Amino acid sequence: MSNKKYEDGYSAAFKDLIFRFEEMLSKKQHSYFDIDEFECIIDYYFENEQLDSMKKAIEHAVNLFPQSIPVLLRQAQLLAISEKSEEALKILNSIEHIEPGNIEIHFAKGAIYSQLQRYEKAIEEYNKATKQGEDLDEIYTNIAFEYHNLGKYDKAIEYCKKALSYNPGNENTFYELLMNIEMGEREEESLEFLSGYIKRNPYSKIAWYGLGTCYQNTSLFEKAIDAFDYVLAIDDEYIPAYAAKANCFILLEKYHDAIKVLKEGLPFHCEKSWFYLSIAECFEKLENWETASAYYKKAIDLDPYIAEAWLGVGICFYEMDDLGSAFPYLKKAMELSPESIEVLLTIADIQTQEHLWAEAHLNFKKLTDLYPACEEAWFKYAQLYGIQELYGEALEILEKGKTEVPDSPDLISLTAIYCFLKGDIYLCCLTLSKSIAIEKERTLQNIQKYCPEMMDNWEIINYLNS
């Protein structure tokens, strides 16, 4: 008997089978079911995530058919789901001796080894499954996934391509391929592969999407936009293409175009809060604070737990010189995401500009404790004291920062600036030469921006000329 679903649900005969089994359990009677019927019953409970009932069905089946490979396979599957992996492997190893060529055994063992993070063993089992020559696209995709877990992206890409040669339309395999391309940074080779694939399959939206992603990763944004347009010509409801196309326009600083694309994709997206958030960020880039704030609020209405949206409204109010309205939103963003770099950095920066020194100090301290490698945090933390002309304290912060982020031209050049402002010209020159040796252009930009008078000092000019 097959477990076949019709459009209106399960067949009448199948429903009767489940009813008979559940009636047997409720009345604590004994009824006979053949092995095929037990397989159907067990699979039904598995598909509907009724694991307790699945367990009871397996127990009855094992009592009647203790040597049945299909039943033992399902028992191992249940044990694996129940995080009893070793027990599951014991059963699978025992039945492998009986049916060494059973592909389902190797599939099950591979999945369990993957769950146990024993990825090499998982690959070994999946390779055994390939010898039967069945379901090769699925097996090769699984092998690619294990190589991805091992960080061997080249091998993962190789097996994704193998899988696609058997099933070109498998979207899951394509997504796995694109992920490994990005991680392995092999865009040029992948561009060649995807271009060839599209010639053979010109209406593959996922291939066009992959091509656009590769162009985007190599900063060929105009070509990426063209590729995403092809995706939307094939399927105008393919949400990832709207998001990716908009992102290309954002990277090109064409914010009006990005807004247009995001609005076009909005009707098709179930998570509209993300689209509203992205539209708001574009209006923020355009310094259209009122419209940006309105879209951030739309995102909040749909999902009140988006810290970025609360932060965005706070920033908009601040830029409109409405500090009283800004702070409740900033406070809410902090409550929702108390350890976010963006939230802490933005709020501490605003507190610095408003001369709320103690509050800013606490947030910068928290930020640098949580994220000691955050260069911008150390830079702005030092500026908190530099603005107050407390150059000794600023230099102490910078020294701590340089131990965490050595060879940072920003931190080193700011050290030189505060040495100069403190009156230590000799140390300023030594520090300045080190910063210039690391990155001359960046160093000079910082001096011009934060302390242009340094370049009018004859001692510093003579030192640099020498």
Secondary structure, 3 states (H helix, E strand, C coil): CCCCEECCEECHHHHHHHHHHHHHHHHCCCCCCCHHHHHHHHHHHHHCCCHHHHHHHHHHHHHHCCCCHHHHHHHHHHHHHCCCHHHHHHHHHHHHHHCCCCHHHHHHHHHHHHHCCCHHHHHHHHHHHHCCCCCHHHHHHHHHHHHHHCCCHHHHHHHHHHHHHHCCCCHHHHHHHHHHHHHHCCHHHHHHHHHHHHHHCCCCHHHHHHHHHHHHHCCCHHHHHHHHHHHHHHCCCCHHHHHHHHHHHHHCCCHHHHHHHHHHHHHHCCCHHHHHHHHHHHHHHCCCHHHHHHHHHHHHHHCCCCHHHHHHHHHHHHHCCCHHHHHHHHHHHHHHCCCCHHHHHHHHHHHHHCCCHHHHHHHHHHHHHHCCCCHHHHHHHHHHHHHCCCHHHHHHHHHHHHHHCCCCHHHHHHHHHHHHHHCCHHHHHHHHHHHHHHHHHHHHHHHHHHCHHHHHCHHHHHHHHC
